[in-house]
């Protein structure tokens, strides 16, 4: 299986796709609230998992990591006199 959307939906029985969707929505909400840009990165690590006797790769294992840089609201100033 090499279709990325299907792979994401299959990882941890759909939990990965759900997690990515939730984090993406959080970022979009923060961008809309602040009017500033953000960044969402998804990293997939793919490695051989099972090798056949004929040295062919039978399976691969996948791991994912996300990072998000959400924009922050500007903090107002305080005036003292």
N, C-alpha and C positions, 0 to 999 in steps of 0.2 A: 504494500500500500504506500503510495507516494503522494497522494493528494493531501496537501497541508491542512485544509479545513477538516477533512475526515479524521486525520491523525489527531488534531487538537481535540476534536469531539470524543475520540476514543481514549485519550490519555486520562488515566485515573477515573474512568467511567464518566467522562464529561466534566469533572471537577475543574480541570485546567481551563477549559473553554469558559466555564462560568466565572472563574477567578479573573481571567483576562478581561472579560466583558465588564465585570464589576469595577476593576481598576481603571479601565478605559473610561467608563461613565463618570467615575470620580474626577478624573482629569478634565474631561469636557465640562463638567459642572464648575470646577475651579477656574477654568479659562473663561467661561461665560460670566462668572461672578466677579472676576478681577479685570477682565479685558486685557489680560496678559497671556503670553504663550506658555506652554509647558512641553514636556517631553516624556514619551512612554517608549521604553525599549523592551523587546522580548528577545531573549537569547535562548536558542535551542542547542543543546549539546547532543551530538549523535555519535555513537560508538558501536563497533561490532560487539555482539553479545554471544553468539553461538556460531562456531565454525564446523563445517562438515569434515569428514575424513578426507575428502578430495580438495581440501583447503578453500572451499567456497563459503561465503558468509551466508548463514541461514537466517539470522535475526540481527536486529540492531536494537540498542537501548537508547531511550531518549530521556533527557532531563531538561527542565526549563528553569529560567530565572527571569524575573522582571525587575526593572527599575523605573521609577517615576519621579519626575521633577515637577511638582505642582507649583503654580504661581501663588504668591501670597498677597493678601490685601495690604495696601499701604497703611502704615500706622500713623494716625494723626499726630500733630504736634501739641505740646502743652505750652501754655503761656503763663508766666508768673510775673506779677508786678507788686 
